[in-house]
Amino acid sequence: MPTLAPADIKTRLVTLLSEKFGLPEDEILAGATFDELDIDSLILVELGLLVRKELGIVLAEGDLKSSFRIDDAVAVVAEKGGLA
Amino acid sequence: MSAGREVAISGIGLVTPAGIGVETNWERVRAGSSAAARDPELAGLTVDFSCRVPDFDANALLGRRTAWRLDRFVQLALVAARQAVADAGHDPATWDGTRVGVVLGNSLGGTATFESQHRTYYDGAPDEVSALMIPMGMVNMVAGYVAIDQRVHGPSLVTATACASGAAALGTARAWLAADVCDIVLAGGTESAITPATLTGLSRMGALSTRRDEPAAASRPFAADRDGFVAAEGAAVLVLERAADLRARGARGYARLAGYGASSDAHHATAPDPEGRGVTRALRTALRDAGVAPDDVGHVNAHGTSTPMNDLTEARALHRVLGTRPAVTSTKGVTGHTLAAAGAVEAAYTALALRDGIVPPTVNVTTLDPEIEIDVVTGAARTTPLDVAVSTSLGFGGHNAALVLTAA
């Protein structure tokens, strides 16, 4: 898998959230928390699965939190992927 | 039930193979146009046709943000519930949700969700099983999701009496209103279980019609040459409330839900009591509950699945209790068998029959079963003034239910 820059991760995450979970990109980019986007703990598990399948980055349970905004998630994914 | 406890049907939502919306449904059912068609998802199966809800676009109707989290049996019910509440003129944003209940029939739950997740698991990827499998698949979740969507804070429940589930839900709702537990109840049923594995199971039971060459003619309730039912999906939600409350708002509603009766065959897991003693008892109980005499009944929307056993059993019971006076129909000729939704879908059609004085036809009957002695309406719809009507439901497990509806 080619190395991803944090900016790429952000694009990929926003696309996943939008395409798989039907969330509006503008709300995500405007800094809404996952909680505000109705992303609960179960959907965070789904997101973790998607990140593994689509980006090849393995997250541990609890790495993603519902209090996160998109940039928080990007930072965690980048760190776990050794890209930060 | 005293006059102050009269229960009215104030709103209806229908999402069935006959269409989405009350009048769309009623038009197709009155016209007697079968919804059965070859089903690409069932290609290669012994039975490769079904009745699906036409043009159901969950993303458009519910929004993608909501739709993807829900199995289709919940999606159908959610759309029907929203329709019914709006139709009744209620607004969940302003109602006292603590006085509102929801009770819906379901039988098989999220079969598509379970089947796809089971495949993931058994294909060796347990860590790819969705965290949403359980909340998407459980039968009770449909009541939970409708409660969330419609701000219902009173009791919520899913009834599971197989193909009598929808009728059981309406009976339960009536009891809640009578006991003053609720002022408004959203009652109905939903089912969406047309998957290859489920259809194979039904097919192995010999329950399904195998008329592959002519799907639209396969569901033929009460016909001499009927050979099984056609599997269908759908949902119906009815808003029930006390007639006095409705009158106070200057509304009349579609009809009254005047009586309910239930019984158990205690005979066999899936075969009905051949003499129809169970459904006879349910029917007599419902008539007594409604305070009407058998001779008052002008119309029956029968369970009439188009299986050899059900239709004969049921016809015997109807003849025994009601004689030959009522105009009997089975709308399953049009919709196929929506399983747990059927009792609610057909209660809705019964209410519309009372409203309009129209009995829709039982389609595809060229020759009536000579052993059946009731007045089955075939060919075209029959126009006749109606005051009292009955809807019957029989389920695997020997569950029987009868609803009595009266004109508003």
Interface residues (C-beta under 8 A of the other chain):
Chain A: K20 F21 G22 L23 D38 L42 I43 V45 E46 L49 K53
Chain B: N59 G63 R64 R65 T66 A67 W68 R69 D127 E128 S130 A131 L132 P135
